[in-house]
């Protein structure tokens, strides 16, 4: 018997935080530890303003936290569970990444060789 999660809409909304490539690249950059907006911008090759906007979204949704040090804001992943979800995502991709790549139901123009 299938027991549906209490709130599927809320769960889907949480996963939208991970669905945007820029937000996901920000989260991936934070896996190794706390970083400033400038450091994240350099790592993911996006403008500081774009990164700041996405960080604001991620922070509002509770996926990242920030702390001020002087005039700089330092961002990090909000919880070990978010970190574990990213790790589990890697494991799932190891297992089914080729099939996801070939899936025609998702928008995106990738090929299996993009992930090797």
mmCIF file of the C-alpha atoms, coordinates in Angstrom:
data_MODEL
# 
_entry.id   MODEL 
# 
loop_
_atom_site.group_PDB 
_atom_site.id 
_atom_site.type_symbol 
_atom_site.label_atom_id 
_atom_site.label_alt_id 
_atom_site.label_comp_id 
_atom_site.label_asym_id 
_atom_site.label_entity_id 
_atom_site.label_seq_id 
_atom_site.pdbx_PDB_ins_code 
_atom_site.Cartn_x 
_atom_site.Cartn_y 
_atom_site.Cartn_z 
_atom_site.occupancy 
_atom_site.B_iso_or_equiv 
_atom_site.pdbx_formal_charge 
_atom_site.auth_seq_id 
_atom_site.auth_comp_id 
_atom_site.auth_asym_id 
_atom_site.auth_atom_id 
_atom_site.pdbx_PDB_model_num 
ATOM 1   C CA . UNK A 1 1   ? 0.000  0.000  0.000   1.00 0.00 ? 1   UNK A CA 1 
ATOM 2   C CA . UNK A 1 2   ? 1.277  3.451  -0.954  1.00 0.00 ? 2   UNK A CA 1 
ATOM 3   C CA . UNK A 1 3   ? 1.247  6.109  1.735   1.00 0.00 ? 3   UNK A CA 1 
ATOM 4   C CA . UNK A 1 4   ? 1.374  9.494  -0.003  1.00 0.00 ? 4   UNK A CA 1 
ATOM 5   C CA . UNK A 1 5   ? 3.503  12.168 1.655   1.00 0.00 ? 5   UNK A CA 1 
ATOM 6   C CA . UNK A 1 6   ? 1.446  14.593 3.702   1.00 0.00 ? 6   UNK A CA 1 
ATOM 7   C CA . UNK A 1 7   ? 1.929  17.475 1.281   1.00 0.00 ? 7   UNK A CA 1 
ATOM 8   C CA . UNK A 1 8   ? 3.008  16.658 -2.269  1.00 0.00 ? 8   UNK A CA 1 
ATOM 9   C CA . UNK A 1 9   ? 2.817  20.304 -3.349  1.00 0.00 ? 9   UNK A CA 1 
ATOM 10  C CA . UNK A 1 10  ? 5.246  21.314 -0.609  1.00 0.00 ? 10  UNK A CA 1 
ATOM 11  C CA . UNK A 1 11  ? 7.589  18.469 -1.487  1.00 0.00 ? 11  UNK A CA 1 
ATOM 12  C CA . UNK A 1 12  ? 7.498  19.453 -5.179  1.00 0.00 ? 12  UNK A CA 1 
ATOM 13  C CA . UNK A 1 13  ? 8.220  23.054 -4.193  1.00 0.00 ? 13  UNK A CA 1 
ATOM 14  C CA . UNK A 1 14  ? 11.267 21.909 -2.214  1.00 0.00 ? 14  UNK A CA 1 
ATOM 15  C CA . UNK A 1 15  ? 12.602 20.010 -5.214  1.00 0.00 ? 15  UNK A CA 1 
ATOM 16  C CA . UNK A 1 16  ? 12.165 23.096 -7.432  1.00 0.00 ? 16  UNK A CA 1 
ATOM 17  C CA . UNK A 1 17  ? 14.934 24.634 -5.332  1.00 0.00 ? 17  UNK A CA 1 
ATOM 18  C CA . UNK A 1 18  ? 17.206 21.919 -6.691  1.00 0.00 ? 18  UNK A CA 1 
ATOM 19  C CA . UNK A 1 19  ? 15.766 21.956 -10.223 1.00 0.00 ? 19  UNK A CA 1 
ATOM 20  C CA . UNK A 1 20  ? 17.243 25.237 -11.457 1.00 0.00 ? 20  UNK A CA 1 
ATOM 21  C CA . UNK A 1 21  ? 20.770 24.705 -12.879 1.00 0.00 ? 21  UNK A CA 1 
ATOM 22  C CA . UNK A 1 22  ? 22.146 27.893 -11.292 1.00 0.00 ? 22  UNK A CA 1 
ATOM 23  C CA . UNK A 1 23  ? 20.680 27.138 -7.867  1.00 0.00 ? 23  UNK A CA 1 
ATOM 24  C CA . UNK A 1 24  ? 21.939 23.582 -8.085  1.00 0.00 ? 24  UNK A CA 1 
ATOM 25  C CA . UNK A 1 25  ? 25.426 24.741 -9.092  1.00 0.00 ? 25  UNK A CA 1 
ATOM 26  C CA . UNK A 1 26  ? 25.422 27.092 -6.083  1.00 0.00 ? 26  UNK A CA 1 
ATOM 27  C CA . UNK A 1 27  ? 24.462 24.226 -3.783  1.00 0.00 ? 27  UNK A CA 1 
ATOM 28  C CA . UNK A 1 28  ? 27.124 22.036 -5.375  1.00 0.00 ? 28  UNK A CA 1 
ATOM 29  C CA . UNK A 1 29  ? 29.736 24.754 -4.831  1.00 0.00 ? 29  UNK A CA 1 
ATOM 30  C CA . UNK A 1 30  ? 28.771 24.914 -1.149  1.00 0.00 ? 30  UNK A CA 1 
ATOM 31  C CA . UNK A 1 31  ? 29.235 21.184 -0.630  1.00 0.00 ? 31  UNK A CA 1 
ATOM 32  C CA . UNK A 1 32  ? 32.897 21.769 0.173   1.00 0.00 ? 32  UNK A CA 1 
ATOM 33  C CA . UNK A 1 33  ? 32.086 24.460 2.732   1.00 0.00 ? 33  UNK A CA 1 
ATOM 34  C CA . UNK A 1 34  ? 31.100 28.047 3.368   1.00 0.00 ? 34  UNK A CA 1 
ATOM 35  C CA . UNK A 1 35  ? 31.735 30.632 0.644   1.00 0.00 ? 35  UNK A CA 1 
ATOM 36  C CA . UNK A 1 36  ? 31.118 34.291 -0.162  1.00 0.00 ? 36  UNK A CA 1 
ATOM 37  C CA . UNK A 1 37  ? 29.046 35.440 -3.125  1.00 0.00 ? 37  UNK A CA 1 
ATOM 38  C CA . UNK A 1 38  ? 32.241 36.409 -4.958  1.00 0.00 ? 38  UNK A CA 1 
ATOM 39  C CA . UNK A 1 39  ? 33.784 32.971 -4.446  1.00 0.00 ? 39  UNK A CA 1 
ATOM 40  C CA . UNK A 1 40  ? 30.608 31.247 -5.632  1.00 0.00 ? 40  UNK A CA 1 
ATOM 41  C CA . UNK A 1 41  ? 30.370 33.574 -8.655  1.00 0.00 ? 41  UNK A CA 1 
ATOM 42  C CA . UNK A 1 42  ? 33.923 32.722 -9.656  1.00 0.00 ? 42  UNK A CA 1 
ATOM 43  C CA . UNK A 1 43  ? 33.394 28.978 -9.190  1.00 0.00 ? 43  UNK A CA 1 
ATOM 44  C CA . UNK A 1 44  ? 30.203 28.724 -11.215 1.00 0.00 ? 44  UNK A CA 1 
ATOM 45  C CA . UNK A 1 45  ? 31.028 31.470 -13.731 1.00 0.00 ? 45  UNK A CA 1 
ATOM 46  C CA . UNK A 1 46  ? 27.909 33.543 -13.079 1.00 0.00 ? 46  UNK A CA 1 
ATOM 47  C CA . UNK A 1 47  ? 27.526 37.233 -12.286 1.00 0.00 ? 47  UNK A CA 1 
ATOM 48  C CA . UNK A 1 48  ? 27.535 38.271 -8.658  1.00 0.00 ? 48  UNK A CA 1 
ATOM 49  C CA . UNK A 1 49  ? 24.042 39.751 -8.979  1.00 0.00 ? 49  UNK A CA 1 
ATOM 50  C CA . UNK A 1 50  ? 22.664 36.527 -10.472 1.00 0.00 ? 50  UNK A CA 1 
ATOM 51  C CA . UNK A 1 51  ? 24.265 34.450 -7.710  1.00 0.00 ? 51  UNK A CA 1 
ATOM 52  C CA . UNK A 1 52  ? 22.959 36.847 -5.060  1.00 0.00 ? 52  UNK A CA 1 
ATOM 53  C CA . UNK A 1 53  ? 19.409 36.547 -6.409  1.00 0.00 ? 53  UNK A CA 1 
ATOM 54  C CA . UNK A 1 54  ? 19.559 32.756 -6.390  1.00 0.00 ? 54  UNK A CA 1 
ATOM 55  C CA . UNK A 1 55  ? 21.137 32.705 -2.927  1.00 0.00 ? 55  UNK A CA 1 
ATOM 56  C CA . UNK A 1 56  ? 18.290 34.856 -1.680  1.00 0.00 ? 56  UNK A CA 1 
ATOM 57  C CA . UNK A 1 57  ? 15.822 32.288 -3.024  1.00 0.00 ? 57  UNK A CA 1 
ATOM 58  C CA . UNK A 1 58  ? 17.761 29.379 -1.522  1.00 0.00 ? 58  UNK A CA 1 
ATOM 59  C CA . UNK A 1 59  ? 17.966 31.162 1.819   1.00 0.00 ? 59  UNK A CA 1 
ATOM 60  C CA . UNK A 1 60  ? 14.249 32.032 1.872   1.00 0.00 ? 60  UNK A CA 1 
ATOM 61  C CA . UNK A 1 61  ? 13.449 28.388 1.195   1.00 0.00 ? 61  UNK A CA 1 
ATOM 62  C CA . UNK A 1 62  ? 15.742 27.221 3.981   1.00 0.00 ? 62  UNK A CA 1 
ATOM 63  C CA . UNK A 1 63  ? 18.278 25.377 1.828   1.00 0.00 ? 63  UNK A CA 1 
ATOM 64  C CA . UNK A 1 64  ? 21.183 27.701 2.685   1.00 0.00 ? 64  UNK A CA 1 
ATOM 65  C CA . UNK A 1 65  ? 22.084 29.879 5.646   1.00 0.00 ? 65  UNK A CA 1 
ATOM 66  C CA . UNK A 1 66  ? 24.283 32.948 5.863   1.00 0.00 ? 66  UNK A CA 1 
ATOM 67  C CA . UNK A 1 67  ? 26.440 34.715 8.390   1.00 0.00 ? 67  UNK A CA 1 
ATOM 68  C CA . UNK A 1 68  ? 27.949 38.165 8.217   1.00 0.00 ? 68  UNK A CA 1 
ATOM 69  C CA . UNK A 1 69  ? 31.656 38.730 8.715   1.00 0.00 ? 69  UNK A CA 1 
ATOM 70  C CA . UNK A 1 70  ? 32.428 42.415 8.395   1.00 0.00 ? 70  UNK A CA 1 
ATOM 71  C CA . UNK A 1 71  ? 30.955 43.525 5.094   1.00 0.00 ? 71  UNK A CA 1 
ATOM 72  C CA . UNK A 1 72  ? 30.909 40.031 3.607   1.00 0.00 ? 72  UNK A CA 1 
ATOM 73  C CA . UNK A 1 73  ? 28.146 37.451 3.756   1.00 0.00 ? 73  UNK A CA 1 
ATOM 74  C CA . UNK A 1 74  ? 29.218 33.838 3.965   1.00 0.00 ? 74  UNK A CA 1 
ATOM 75  C CA . UNK A 1 75  ? 26.825 31.151 2.756   1.00 0.00 ? 75  UNK A CA 1 
ATOM 76  C CA . UNK A 1 76  ? 26.643 27.473 3.565   1.00 0.00 ? 76  UNK A CA 1 
ATOM 77  C CA . UNK A 1 77  ? 24.268 24.556 3.123   1.00 0.00 ? 77  UNK A CA 1 
ATOM 78  C CA . UNK A 1 78  ? 21.585 24.798 5.788   1.00 0.00 ? 78  UNK A CA 1 
ATOM 79  C CA . UNK A 1 79  ? 21.690 21.243 7.101   1.00 0.00 ? 79  UNK A CA 1 
ATOM 80  C CA . UNK A 1 80  ? 23.434 17.934 6.801   1.00 0.00 ? 80  UNK A CA 1 
ATOM 81  C CA . UNK A 1 81  ? 20.205 16.544 5.354   1.00 0.00 ? 81  UNK A CA 1 
ATOM 82  C CA . UNK A 1 82  ? 20.419 18.909 2.375   1.00 0.00 ? 82  UNK A CA 1 
ATOM 83  C CA . UNK A 1 83  ? 24.036 17.798 1.938   1.00 0.00 ? 83  UNK A CA 1 
ATOM 84  C CA . UNK A 1 84  ? 22.936 14.151 2.104   1.00 0.00 ? 84  UNK A CA 1 
ATOM 85  C CA . UNK A 1 85  ? 20.227 14.761 -0.504  1.00 0.00 ? 85  UNK A CA 1 
ATOM 86  C CA . UNK A 1 86  ? 22.892 16.077 -2.893  1.00 0.00 ? 86  UNK A CA 1 
ATOM 87  C CA . UNK A 1 87  ? 25.027 13.004 -2.134  1.00 0.00 ? 87  UNK A CA 1 
ATOM 88  C CA . UNK A 1 88  ? 22.082 10.654 -2.723  1.00 0.00 ? 88  UNK A CA 1 
ATOM 89  C CA . UNK A 1 89  ? 21.405 12.481 -5.999  1.00 0.00 ? 89  UNK A CA 1 
ATOM 90  C CA . UNK A 1 90  ? 24.921 11.542 -7.105  1.00 0.00 ? 90  UNK A CA 1 
ATOM 91  C CA . UNK A 1 91  ? 24.295 7.897  -6.208  1.00 0.00 ? 91  UNK A CA 1 
ATOM 92  C CA . UNK A 1 92  ? 21.017 7.849  -8.096  1.00 0.00 ? 92  UNK A CA 1 
ATOM 93  C CA . UNK A 1 93  ? 22.677 9.391  -11.166 1.00 0.00 ? 93  UNK A CA 1 
ATOM 94  C CA . UNK A 1 94  ? 25.399 6.739  -11.024 1.00 0.00 ? 94  UNK A CA 1 
ATOM 95  C CA . UNK A 1 95  ? 22.658 4.158  -11.263 1.00 0.00 ? 95  UNK A CA 1 
ATOM 96  C CA . UNK A 1 96  ? 20.151 5.684  -13.711 1.00 0.00 ? 96  UNK A CA 1 
ATOM 97  C CA . UNK A 1 97  ? 21.897 8.714  -15.226 1.00 0.00 ? 97  UNK A CA 1 
ATOM 98  C CA . UNK A 1 98  ? 22.064 7.220  -18.731 1.00 0.00 ? 98  UNK A CA 1 
ATOM 99  C CA . UNK A 1 99  ? 18.324 6.552  -18.716 1.00 0.00 ? 99  UNK A CA 1 
ATOM 100 C CA . UNK A 1 100 ? 17.540 10.048 -17.421 1.00 0.00 ? 100 UNK A CA 1 
ATOM 101 C CA . UNK A 1 101 ? 19.706 11.437 -20.201 1.00 0.00 ? 101 UNK A CA 1 
ATOM 102 C CA . UNK A 1 102 ? 17.705 9.561  -22.821 1.00 0.00 ? 102 UNK A CA 1 
ATOM 103 C CA . UNK A 1 103 ? 14.379 10.542 -21.312 1.00 0.00 ? 103 UNK A CA 1 
ATOM 104 C CA . UNK A 1 104 ? 12.401 12.569 -23.855 1.00 0.00 ? 104 UNK A CA 1 
ATOM 105 C CA . UNK A 1 105 ? 9.819  13.730 -21.315 1.00 0.00 ? 105 UNK A CA 1 
ATOM 106 C CA . UNK A 1 106 ? 12.173 16.227 -19.672 1.00 0.00 ? 106 UNK A CA 1 
ATOM 107 C CA . UNK A 1 107 ? 13.271 19.375 -21.405 1.00 0.00 ? 107 UNK A CA 1 
ATOM 108 C CA . UNK A 1 108 ? 16.985 19.639 -21.831 1.00 0.00 ? 108 UNK A CA 1 
ATOM 109 C CA . UNK A 1 109 ? 19.374 18.864 -24.584 1.00 0.00 ? 109 UNK A CA 1 
ATOM 110 C CA . UNK A 1 110 ? 21.933 16.561 -23.001 1.00 0.00 ? 110 UNK A CA 1 
ATOM 111 C CA . UNK A 1 111 ? 23.463 13.332 -24.142 1.00 0.00 ? 111 UNK A CA 1 
ATOM 112 C CA . UNK A 1 112 ? 24.902 10.483 -22.088 1.00 0.00 ? 112 UNK A CA 1 
ATOM 113 C CA . UNK A 1 113 ? 28.439 11.629 -22.988 1.00 0.00 ? 113 UNK A CA 1 
ATOM 114 C CA . UNK A 1 114 ? 27.801 14.965 -21.223 1.00 0.00 ? 114 UNK A CA 1 
ATOM 115 C CA . UNK A 1 115 ? 27.976 13.115 -17.909 1.00 0.00 ? 115 UNK A CA 1 
ATOM 116 C CA . UNK A 1 116 ? 31.169 11.124 -18.362 1.00 0.00 ? 116 UNK A CA 1 
# 
